Amino acid sequence: MVTIKSKKEIESMKEVCKVVAKVYEELEQKIKPGMTTWELDQIAERKMRSLGAIPAQKGYDIGIRGVPPFPASICVSINDEIIHGIPSKNKIIQEGDIVSIDTVALKNGYNGDAARTFLVGKVSKNAEQLVKVTKQAFFEGIKYAKAGNRIGDVCHAIGEYVHSQGYSVIKEFQGHGIGKEMHEDPGIPNYGKAGRGIRLEPGMTLAIEPMVIAGKPNILELDDGWTIITEDGSLSAHYENTILITEKEPEILTML
């Protein structure tokens, strides 16, 4: 069921999403070669808690037998890791890496969700272009995130742009509605047909998140039950914001 947020709920969403934006502001300042992904996790959790929020991903259980709850505060995925990378004290960030971080904060009963891919040090031109296209794909999509349009209009715009740049999107994972629950209806894939799906209404809050692969769209899941990688070892990038559908242009809530 798609939830339409009241004015009071929208204020709560704006508050928690601001926390997420401030987490990324700090991570952008701190990330550097030689750090472990666990250090990034600790920076993010400290920042969230200092702002009155908690990490919603910590202990998140997908309900699949044999897959433990997510053990960390953020997802950190490097290079060919697409999403859901588990932070580790043994995983060191190297010069030239691209590092995708997915963060969900919970405050006063509401969730805010965003992802960024950071360029660490001097990266290859190919990596730089991939990250640029992934970010732009989000903005191409939200051109259609307006009241009266359909969710398929957003999905179609993202997929068409990514493919026009010579990249792939994954089909197994998607964006989503967000609010009291981390994942709410509707599902928002990064491909699809325009004119399909639910009609957008003011008060909807949506997490739109292009996940883009430089090579073929095939993916693999690692034995940890969480980390998703590209099958061909090609680079991947991730960019996401929580947005609010309004009477006019969409409002990006997870940007300062």
C-alpha positions as CSV (number, residue, x, y, z in Angstrom):
1,M,0.0,0.0,0.0
2,V,1.3,3.4,-1.0
3,T,1.2,5.9,1.9
4,I,0.5,9.6,1.4
5,K,2.2,11.6,4.1
6,S,0.5,14.3,6.2
7,K,2.1,17.7,6.7
8,K,3.3,16.5,10.1
9,E,4.7,13.3,8.7
10,I,6.5,15.2,5.9
11,E,8.2,17.4,8.5
12,S,9.4,14.2,10.3
13,M,10.7,12.9,6.9
14,K,12.5,16.1,6.2
15,E,14.1,16.0,9.7
16,V,15.5,12.5,9.3
17,C,16.5,13.1,5.7
18,K,18.6,16.1,6.8
19,V,20.4,13.7,9.2
20,V,21.3,11.5,6.2
21,A,22.6,14.5,4.2
22,K,24.8,15.6,7.2
23,V,26.2,12.0,7.4
24,Y,27.3,12.2,3.8
25,E,28.7,15.7,4.3
26,E,31.0,14.2,7.0
27,L,31.8,11.0,5.1
28,E,32.9,13.1,2.1
29,Q,35.3,15.0,4.2
30,K,36.8,11.9,5.9
31,I,37.0,9.2,3.3
32,K,40.6,8.6,2.0
33,P,43.0,5.9,1.0
34,G,44.1,3.7,3.9
35,M,40.9,3.8,5.8
36,T,38.9,0.6,6.5
37,T,35.3,0.4,5.6
38,W,34.6,-0.2,9.3
39,E,36.0,3.2,10.1
40,L,33.5,4.8,7.7
41,D,30.8,2.8,9.4
42,Q,31.8,4.2,12.8
43,I,31.9,7.8,11.5
44,A,28.4,7.4,10.1
45,E,26.9,5.9,13.2
46,R,28.4,8.5,15.5
47,K,27.1,11.3,13.3
48,M,23.6,9.8,13.2
49,R,23.4,9.3,16.9
50,S,24.8,12.8,17.6
51,L,21.8,14.1,15.6
52,G,19.3,12.1,17.5
53,A,18.9,9.3,14.9
54,I,19.8,5.6,14.8
55,P,21.1,3.5,11.9
56,A,18.1,1.7,10.5
57,Q,20.2,-0.8,8.6
58,K,21.9,-2.2,11.8
59,G,20.2,-5.4,12.6
60,Y,17.9,-5.3,9.6
61,D,16.6,-8.8,8.9
62,I,15.4,-9.8,5.4
63,G,13.8,-12.9,6.8
64,I,15.7,-15.4,4.7
65,R,16.8,-18.5,6.6
66,G,20.6,-18.6,6.9
67,V,21.1,-14.9,6.2
68,P,22.0,-13.1,9.4
69,P,20.7,-9.6,10.1
70,F,22.8,-6.8,8.6
71,P,25.7,-6.3,11.1
72,A,26.6,-2.7,10.4
73,S,25.3,0.9,10.3
74,I,25.8,1.5,6.6
75,C,26.5,-0.5,3.4
76,V,29.9,0.1,1.9
77,S,30.5,-1.4,-1.6
78,I,33.8,-1.0,-3.5
79,N,34.4,-1.1,-7.2
80,D,32.6,-4.2,-8.6
81,E,30.5,-4.5,-5.5
82,I,27.1,-3.0,-6.4
83,I,25.2,-2.9,-3.1
84,H,25.0,-4.2,0.5
85,G,28.7,-4.5,1.1
86,I,29.4,-5.2,4.8
87,P,31.9,-2.9,6.5
88,S,35.0,-4.7,7.8
89,K,38.1,-3.9,9.8
90,N,40.0,-5.9,7.2
91,K,38.8,-4.1,4.1
92,I,41.1,-1.2,3.3
93,I,40.1,1.6,0.8
94,Q,42.8,2.1,-1.9
95,E,43.8,5.0,-4.0
96,G,41.7,4.9,-7.2
97,D,38.7,3.0,-5.7
98,I,35.1,4.1,-6.1
99,V,33.2,3.5,-2.9
100,S,29.4,3.3,-2.8
101,I,27.8,4.0,0.5
102,D,24.1,3.4,1.3
103,T,22.7,5.0,4.5
104,V,19.3,4.8,6.1
105,A,18.7,6.7,9.3
106,L,15.7,6.4,11.6
107,K,14.4,9.2,13.8
108,N,11.1,9.7,15.5
109,G,9.7,6.7,13.7
110,Y,10.6,7.8,10.1
111,N,13.3,6.6,7.7
112,G,15.5,8.6,5.4
113,D,17.6,6.9,2.7
114,A,20.3,7.9,0.3
115,A,23.4,6.6,-1.5
116,R,26.5,8.1,-2.9
117,T,29.5,6.8,-4.8
118,F,32.8,8.5,-3.8
119,L,35.9,8.8,-5.9
120,V,38.9,8.1,-3.7
121,G,42.1,9.8,-4.8
122,K,42.9,9.8,-8.5
123,V,40.5,7.4,-10.3
124,S,40.4,6.2,-13.9
125,K,38.4,8.2,-16.5
126,N,36.1,5.2,-16.9
127,A,35.3,5.2,-13.2
128,E,34.8,8.9,-13.1
129,Q,32.4,8.7,-16.1
130,L,30.4,5.8,-14.6
131,V,29.8,7.8,-11.3
132,K,28.8,10.9,-13.3
133,V,26.3,9.0,-15.4
134,T,24.8,7.2,-12.3
135,K,24.2,10.5,-10.6
136,Q,22.7,12.1,-13.7
137,A,20.4,9.1,-14.1
138,F,18.7,10.0,-10.9
139,F,18.2,13.6,-12.1
140,E,16.9,12.3,-15.5
141,G,14.4,10.2,-13.6
142,I,13.1,12.8,-11.2
143,K,12.3,15.1,-14.2
144,Y,9.1,12.9,-14.4
145,A,8.5,12.7,-10.6
146,K,5.6,15.0,-10.7
147,A,2.0,14.7,-9.5
148,G,-0.2,13.1,-12.3
149,N,2.7,11.3,-13.9
150,R,3.1,7.5,-13.4
151,I,5.9,5.7,-11.7
152,G,6.8,4.0,-14.9
153,D,7.7,7.4,-16.4
154,V,10.5,7.8,-13.8
155,C,11.7,4.2,-14.3
156,H,11.7,4.5,-18.1
157,A,13.7,7.8,-18.0
158,I,16.4,6.3,-15.8
159,G,16.8,3.2,-17.9
160,E,16.8,5.0,-21.2
161,Y,19.4,7.5,-20.1
162,V,21.7,4.8,-18.6
163,H,21.5,2.6,-21.8
164,S,22.1,5.6,-24.0
165,Q,25.4,6.1,-22.2
166,G,26.5,2.5,-22.9
167,Y,25.9,1.2,-19.3
168,S,23.6,-1.4,-17.7
169,V,21.1,-1.3,-14.9
170,I,20.4,-4.3,-12.6
171,K,16.9,-5.6,-12.6
172,E,16.9,-7.6,-9.4
173,F,17.0,-4.6,-7.1
174,Q,15.1,-1.3,-7.2
175,G,14.1,1.9,-5.4
176,H,11.0,2.0,-3.2
177,G,8.6,4.1,-1.2
178,I,9.8,5.1,2.2
179,G,8.4,6.4,5.5
180,K,7.6,4.6,8.7
181,E,9.0,1.5,7.0
182,M,12.4,1.4,5.2
183,H,10.8,-0.3,2.2
184,E,7.3,0.7,1.3
185,D,5.2,0.5,-1.9
186,P,5.7,1.3,-4.7
187,G,8.7,-0.6,-6.1
188,I,10.7,1.7,-8.4
189,P,12.9,-0.3,-10.9
190,N,15.5,1.5,-12.9
191,Y,13.9,0.4,-16.2
192,G,10.4,0.1,-17.5
193,K,7.7,1.5,-19.8
194,A,6.4,5.0,-19.6
195,G,2.8,5.4,-18.8
196,R,2.7,2.3,-16.6
197,G,2.3,1.9,-12.8
198,I,0.7,4.0,-10.1
199,R,0.0,7.7,-10.6
200,L,2.1,10.0,-8.5
201,E,0.4,12.1,-5.8
202,P,1.6,14.9,-3.6
203,G,2.7,13.6,-0.2
204,M,4.4,10.5,-1.6
205,T,8.0,10.0,-0.4
206,L,10.1,7.8,-2.6
207,A,13.7,6.5,-2.6
208,I,14.9,6.6,-6.2
209,E,18.3,4.9,-6.7
210,P,20.0,4.1,-10.0
211,M,22.4,1.2,-9.6
212,V,24.6,1.2,-12.7
213,I,27.1,-1.3,-14.1
214,A,29.8,-0.5,-16.6
215,G,29.6,-4.0,-18.1
216,K,26.8,-6.6,-18.5
217,P,23.9,-6.5,-16.0
218,N,24.5,-10.0,-14.6
219,I,25.1,-10.1,-10.8
220,L,26.2,-12.5,-8.2
221,E,25.6,-12.7,-4.4
222,L,28.5,-13.4,-2.1
223,D,28.5,-16.1,0.6
224,D,27.7,-13.5,3.3
225,G,24.2,-13.4,1.9
226,W,24.3,-9.6,1.5
227,T,27.0,-8.3,-0.9
228,I,26.0,-8.1,-4.5
229,I,28.7,-7.9,-7.2
230,T,29.0,-7.7,-10.9
231,E,29.4,-11.1,-12.5
232,D,32.0,-9.9,-15.0
233,G,34.0,-7.9,-12.5
234,S,33.1,-4.5,-14.0
235,L,32.7,-1.4,-12.0
236,S,29.4,-0.3,-10.5
237,A,28.1,2.9,-9.0
238,H,25.0,3.8,-6.9
239,Y,23.2,7.1,-6.4
240,E,20.1,7.6,-4.3
241,N,18.0,10.3,-2.7
242,T,14.7,10.4,-0.8
243,I,12.3,12.7,-2.6
244,L,8.9,14.2,-1.9
245,I,6.2,14.5,-4.6
246,T,4.6,18.0,-4.4
247,E,2.1,19.9,-6.3
248,K,4.9,21.2,-8.5
249,E,8.6,20.0,-8.8
250,P,9.8,17.1,-6.6
251,E,11.7,18.1,-3.5
252,I,15.0,16.2,-2.7
253,L,15.0,15.7,1.0
254,T,18.4,14.1,1.5
255,M,20.5,17.0,0.2
256,L,21.5,20.1,2.2
